[in-house]
Amino acid sequence: MTSEEQLQDWHRDALQLEDDVARGVIGQRPTIRLINVALFARGHVLLEGGVGVGKTTVLRAFARAIGGDFERVEGTIDLMPGDLVYHTYVDAEGKPRIDPGPLLRHGERLTTFFFNEINRARPQVQSLLLRAMAERSVSAFDREYRFPHMTVFADRNKVEKEETFELASAARDRFLFELNMPTPIDPDVRRALVFDPAFHDVETLLEQVTPAIVEWGQLNAVGAAIQRRVSASETIERYVLNIWQATETPQRFDIKLDGVDMERLVLMGASPRGMSALLRAARVIAWFAGRLHLIPEDIHAVLLPALGHRVFFTPIYELRRQELAEALMAQIMQKVAVP
């Protein structure tokens, strides 16, 4: 069992981890906070963002701060499921060899797995990854390989549409968060990124992050302790259940979006898994704030990243998904009565 004192120590370390990463990756503080939340909520993250905004850098920084091993895979049209499990090659003596692939080669030390451009990979590859995310294990070479401390981060290519395979709704529901990592707009940050040589050398930036601030092998235990210790009152429980209902039938809460037939908008509301994810993330937000009880603001802080990708619209509105998801979550916060 994790004691109160141990939780306080981890709280201090978690905030230091966030500050260290933010020093090396400037202009992305909101995204860094939510990745940190996902880390302690023990959930996987689907990242959005343009080319060159620093997704790989921020994930490598987190990997350094928590210790363990980092692995990156590039999604391509010719990637096969077996490529994640084993690597075949011909050695110097001309003999065929089989070695463990990216999912297996680190064993239980694998803590950060980055699948770049996941929608370029075939559905069979996505399915294997989703199973690994759910079970944190795969079967290969007549045995089961486990990586209980792994957090999966996946990035989608949203520019090119050829030779891409969009994630199915069930696949997206496996991710705790869907986060947008935007190009910084602050003039001082932009100037630093362009003109300060310190931000042109990724390896030097990563050296600013203190290695192994937190003990990666304890993340699961600490995450479970946070979920046990942070409580939700009856009024918060009713509020969350109302939010769930609002994702299914928003018109019952007098939620209206411009130019949208609200009766035809929602095909499927948030799943039970999605609502559980919302609460897991909100409890971490409360813990970061030094509280062991939930308040509505904790729910609001993670409502869009936790539920925005879990509400599915009818085909006529699905093409406007990002715009409508953001508007719907904003209206839910505004129209559902706050305790």
Phi, psi and omega in degrees: 000142178270124184280168178300318180296319178296321177297322177295319177298317179293327177299315178298314181294322181297319180288325176295319177304312181298316180295320180297314180296320182293335176289325182274333181238093187276156176080009184231030186302315180299319179293319179297319178299316183287327174295320177296320176300313180300322181300315182275342172275355178059048180235158181270160189229133172258117184263141172243154177156156181288176178290136172078020179271354175106022182298312181296321181297315182293325179287322175295325178295316177297319180299319179294321184288334180258355182075200185070192186247149179250139176222141179231137177233138177264126176286126178222161182296331183263005177291133180247158181306320180297337180294337176280340188258320181218161181234121180255143180198171176252125185280183184297338179267006179081013181262140178290140181229152174231122177241159175302142180274190187299329179285335188255334194295339182264349183063217183287354178279355179289113181245331184229113180243116183252115177258101183279134179055059183298331182282358170275344181274149180296156179304328179296323178290317178301320181297318178296318179296318180298322177294318179297323178295316184289318187257347186048044176197158171217157177258131180198152177053040177062029175206169179257130177256130182244142174223074190293345184256008186284137168243128181263132172241131179233144179241141177252135173281114182253010181264296179281142179249344180283144179055042175236155181229106182296147179291137176290160182302320179296328179289316180296329181292344179284344182269130177302312182233151161242115188244140173260127178251094189279165169290130182302144179247346179295127183302321181292322178294316179299317181297317180296316182297328183271318191254343180272115181300339181299332182266007179261353182240101185298320183297321178293320178300317183293332178294341177287343180275124179297126181288141173053050176299319177247158181269107188301329181291347181257359186301317181297317180294318180292318177302318178294322179295321178300316181295325179287321190276329183275118188260159176238126179288170178297323180293322177294320179300316178296321180298315181295320178295326175293321176299316179303313180296325180293331176288338181270315181226075184299332182295337178293341179253019180058035177274127181229140175239139183301131175071019183236132172278103188296334178291337184249005187285304191269123173274319180207130179280188181298145179276165172305321177299321180295319179291324174298319179297319178303314181290321178301314181292320181296324178296323177293321176302315179298317180297318176301328180277000178084019179247156175244027174215151182273145170233162183305325181297331176295319178295315183298324185297335184238010184297309182292309181295332182272328186244342184303323181270000183255355174262123186252131185263159175295156187307325183295334181253348185298329180295340179255028189310305187298314180299312184288324178297316179297317181294320181295315180296322177297320179290324177298317178296327183279322190263330179284126186301128182267131181291000000 
